[in-house]
Amino acid sequence: MNPANYLYLSALLFTIGAAGVLVRRNALIVFMCVELMLNAVNLSFVTFARMHGNLDGQVFAFFTMVVAAAEVVVGLAIIMTIFRARRSVSVDDNNLLKH
């Protein structure tokens, strides 16, 4: 398969994720769209690594996955705390963490 197809898929996934972050108001959906964007970047890292015949892109993809896992732990904990306090995870409630 042509590496350009993987890059097109990566660009499409990143675009869908970016649109979801900009359009949606639910924090969980925004969180999932950020994860989709990170996976799109991982796909492009691995594609470029494969095209150039080295492992640098795969190492970067691995570190990106580690950062994404840490983000999931911290982000979901914050979202769960906000939901317990307010019974809503809407991004429009921007004054939740001011106090």
C-alpha positions as CSV (number, residue, x, y, z in Angstrom):
1,M,0.0,0.0,0.0
2,N,1.2,3.5,-0.8
3,P,2.5,5.5,2.2
4,A,0.6,8.5,0.9
5,N,-2.7,6.7,1.7
6,Y,-1.6,6.4,5.4
7,L,-0.8,10.1,5.4
8,Y,-4.2,11.0,3.9
9,L,-5.9,8.8,6.6
10,S,-3.8,10.6,9.2
11,A,-4.8,14.0,8.0
12,L,-8.5,13.0,7.8
13,L,-8.4,11.6,11.4
14,F,-6.6,14.8,12.6
15,T,-9.2,17.0,10.9
16,I,-12.1,15.1,12.5
17,G,-10.5,15.4,15.9
18,A,-9.8,19.1,15.5
19,A,-13.4,19.7,14.3
20,G,-14.6,17.8,17.3
21,V,-12.5,19.8,19.7
22,L,-13.8,23.1,18.2
23,V,-17.4,22.2,17.8
24,R,-18.4,20.0,20.7
25,R,-19.2,21.2,24.2
26,N,-19.1,17.9,26.2
27,A,-15.8,17.5,27.9
28,L,-15.7,13.8,27.3
29,I,-16.2,14.2,23.6
30,V,-13.5,16.9,23.4
31,F,-11.2,14.6,25.4
32,M,-11.8,11.7,22.9
33,C,-11.2,14.0,20.0
34,V,-7.8,15.0,21.4
35,E,-7.0,11.3,21.7
36,L,-8.0,10.9,18.1
37,M,-5.7,13.7,17.1
38,L,-2.8,12.1,19.0
39,N,-3.5,8.8,17.2
40,A,-3.4,10.5,13.9
41,V,-0.1,12.0,14.7
42,N,1.2,8.6,15.8
43,L,0.1,7.2,12.4
44,S,2.0,9.8,10.5
45,F,5.1,9.3,12.7
46,V,5.1,5.6,12.0
47,T,4.4,6.2,8.3
48,F,7.4,8.5,8.0
49,A,9.6,6.1,9.9
50,R,8.7,3.4,7.6
51,M,9.3,5.5,4.5
52,H,12.8,6.5,5.7
53,G,13.7,3.1,7.0
54,N,14.5,4.1,10.6
55,L,12.9,3.7,14.0
56,D,12.9,7.3,15.1
57,G,9.2,7.8,14.2
58,Q,8.2,4.7,16.1
59,V,10.1,5.8,19.2
60,F,8.3,9.2,19.0
61,A,4.9,7.4,18.6
62,F,5.7,5.3,21.7
63,F,6.5,8.4,23.7
64,T,3.3,10.1,22.4
65,M,1.3,7.0,23.6
66,V,2.9,7.3,27.0
67,V,2.0,11.0,27.3
68,A,-1.6,10.2,26.0
69,A,-1.9,7.5,28.8
70,A,-0.9,10.0,31.4
71,E,-3.3,12.5,29.9
72,V,-6.1,10.0,30.2
73,V,-5.5,9.4,33.8
74,V,-5.3,13.0,34.8
75,G,-8.0,14.3,32.5
76,L,-10.6,11.7,33.4
77,A,-9.9,12.3,37.1
78,I,-10.6,16.0,36.6
79,I,-13.7,15.3,34.5
80,M,-15.0,12.9,37.2
81,T,-14.4,15.4,39.9
82,I,-16.2,18.2,38.0
83,F,-19.1,15.8,37.2
84,R,-19.5,14.9,40.9
85,A,-19.6,18.5,41.9
86,R,-21.8,19.9,39.2
87,R,-23.6,16.9,37.5
88,S,-22.4,18.4,34.2
89,V,-19.3,18.0,32.0
90,S,-20.1,20.9,29.7
91,V,-17.2,23.0,28.5
92,D,-19.4,26.1,28.7
93,D,-19.2,26.1,32.5
94,N,-15.8,27.7,32.4
95,N,-16.0,29.0,36.0
96,L,-15.8,25.5,37.6
97,L,-12.2,25.6,38.7
98,K,-12.0,29.3,39.9
99,H,-12.5,28.8,43.6
